[in-house]
Amino acid sequence: MSLWLDAADASTITESSGAVSKWTDKSVNAYEFDQATAGKKPTTNSTTVNGLNSLDLDGGDVLVSNTNVAIRTASTHFLVWNPPVYSTQPVVLEQSTDTNLYAGYFFSPTTAVQHGLQVAATDGGLTDRVGVDWADGYDDNAVNLMTFDNSAGTYAGLNLRHNGTDLGAPDSNAGANYDGDTGDIEVDDAIYMGGRGTSPSFGYEGELCEYIVYDGALSVSDRDAVEAYLAAKWGITI
């Protein structure tokens, strides 16, 4: 495990009157996600999911890792989030060397198609960029478990699961521009939880519950075990 953010664990959250200034990673890496600006701090102890605390973001809030986070080649990401209905396209989280995603990845709902979900990644240039859309990739006004699987460590290995179900190939009618590039996806940079960049642009409005990243390819049984743990914890049917 290379990263574990858990809003249900109060010991990992530093706050004052509900305004979050730090969210600490529970993995051995102990990354810290910080925010010093009052108007950009998420709120804690105001919303719950399945009786557990979640972080509430208003579209202008963002937590930024205080150091680069190395997520290289093969990796598997688990995200539990509770989104509203969107009229614009937010970025839930992004790891990138800059705000134009010249190297990195992001996870974003898209309004191009109802409930569409996009995962994009690049290995360092827009000519190699891949954005993959899935129609009906998530449910609004409901807690969702997304598993973003890049276990092959390449563009060809991109896969997405929703509440324990494989979404299969991306939907061409969702505007997928997956180019079949087999180059490695390697990222070592800051992670922004809640939008793109420190401003943030494309700010996420909704709840964040838990985010876990494993380096290396997980076996099917291990992946299923993590999904079962998160589903039971946050009240998700899989």
N, C-alpha and C positions, 0 to 999 in steps of 0.2 A: 504494500500500500504506500502510495507516494503523497496522498492528500486526503484529509477527512475533515470536512466542516459539518458540524452538527448543531443546529439551532436549539435542539431539545436539551442540550447540555449547558446549563447556565454557567458552569465553571469556565467555559471557553469564550464567554461574551463579557466584554468590558463595556459598561454603560453608565450613564448618568441621567436620571429621570426618564429612562427608556430610550435615550439616544445612544446608539452603538458607536463607539470609537474604535473597537478592536474585536475581531473574531479570530480565534486561535485554532489552528489546525491540530487535530488529535493524533495525526500520524507521528512517527518518530522524527519527521522533519521539523515539526512545530513551526510551520510558516505562520506569519501574522498578517491579517488583512485589516488595514487601518483606514480611518477617516478622521481628520482633525477639524474639518469645516462643518459648522453646526448645520447648515442647510443641506448637507449631503449625507447626513448620517441616517442609516436605516433605523427603524423602531423595533424594539423588543418588548416583550411582556404585554403586547396589545392584541395579538392575534394568536390563535391556536389551530392546530390540525390534529384531529384524533386525540384531543386533550393535551397535546404537546406544544410547546412554544415554537413559533416560527418567527422569522424576521420579515417585517413589512417594509417594502420599498415603494416610493411614490413617483418614480420616473425620473427623479433628480438625485437619487441616492446611489452611492457606489462605494464599495470597499475594495481596496487595492492591496495586493500582496507587497510587503515591504522589501522583498527581495525577489530575484528571478526564481521561477519554479520550473525545474527541469522535467518536462514530460516529453519523452523522446520515443520515436518509432512506435512499437506496439504498446497500446494502452486501452483500458476500458473505463468508461466514465458512467457513473450512476448519479442522476439528478432527481431530487424530489422537490416539486414546485407546485404552486397553486395560482394559476393565472386567471385574470378576468377576461372579458371580451375585448379584443383589440380593434382599434380603428387605424392604428399605425403599426409599424414593424419595430418592435423593441429587440435589443440584444440582452439576453438573460445573463450570459457570461461570455467573456472573450479572453483569450491569451494571445497576445500579439506584440510584435516589435514596434508597431506604430498603429495609429487609429485608422489606417486604410487597409489593414490586414495584409501587408506585404509578406509577412511570415507569421503563421499562427492558426488559430481556429476560433470559430464562434458558434453559438447555439442560439437560434432565434426563431420565434414564430413568424409567419409571413402572412400578410393580408392578400397576397396574390391569389390564394385559394382558401376557402374557409377551413380553419383548423390546420392550415398547412404549417409544416415545420421544416426549417432549413439548418443543415450543418454544413459549414464551409471550412475549408482548410487550404493552405498553400505552403509550399516549401521555399518560398523566398522571392516569388515574382508573379505578377498578375497573369503572365502567360501560362503559368502552371496552376492557377487557382481553380478550385473546384467548389461549386456550391450545389448541394443536393437537397431537393425538396421532396417531402412526402405529404400528400393530401391526407386530411384526417389524421394528422400525426399526434394530436393531443386533444384533450377536452378542456374547454374553458369553464370557469367557475367550479373547478373540481381539482382535487389533488392528483398529480400525475407522477408516475415513475418513468423516467426516460433512461434507457441504457444506450449510450453511444459507444459502439464497439469498433475500435480500430486495431483489432488484435493482430492483423497482418502487418501493421506499421506502414501501410501504403494507402494511396487513394483507392486502389482496387479493394482494399479491405474495409472500407467504410460501411457500417451497418447500423441500423437504428431499431430499437425495440421500445414499445409503449406498453406499460403495465404488464410486462412479461411476455408480450406477443411480438414476434418478429414482423416488422413492417415490410420486409421484402425489398425488392428493387424500388428506387425512387420513381415517382409518377411523372411521366413526361408532360402531362397536362398541368403540372404544378410549376413548369418552367425550369426543370432540372437542366443544368448545363454541365453535368458530370462528363469529363472528357476522357475517362479511362486511364489517366496518367497513373503509372505504377511507381512513381518516385516516392521516396521516404517522406513522411511527415515528421519533422523534428523541430521541437519548440523548446526554447529556454529563455523565458521572458516573464514579465509580470502578468498576473491574472487580475482581471477587472470583474467583480461580481456586481451586476446591476446595470451594465451599459458598456459603451465603447469609449475608452479613455477616461481621464480624470474629470471631465466636464459634468456628466457624461453625455454623449450624443446617443440617440436611439435608446434612451433610458427605459429600464424595465419597471413596470408597475405591477406589483403582485407580491406573493409570499415566497420566500426561500426557506426550505426545510433542511435539506441535507445534500451534500455533494461529496462523492467519494471517487477517487481515481486510483487505479492499479496500473503499475508498469507491467509490461509483459502480457502475454496472452493468457486469459483465464480459461480453464477447462469449462465445459458446459455445466458440469455439476457445481463448480465453484461460482460461476456466474448466476446460476439459478438459486444457489444458497444466499447470495447477497441480495438478489431481488426478493426472495421470500422474507428475509430479515427486514428489509425496508418496507415491504408491503404490510407485514404484520404490525410493524411499529407505527406507520402513518395511516393505517386504515384503508389500504388500497386493495381492491380485488384483482387478483391475477389468475 
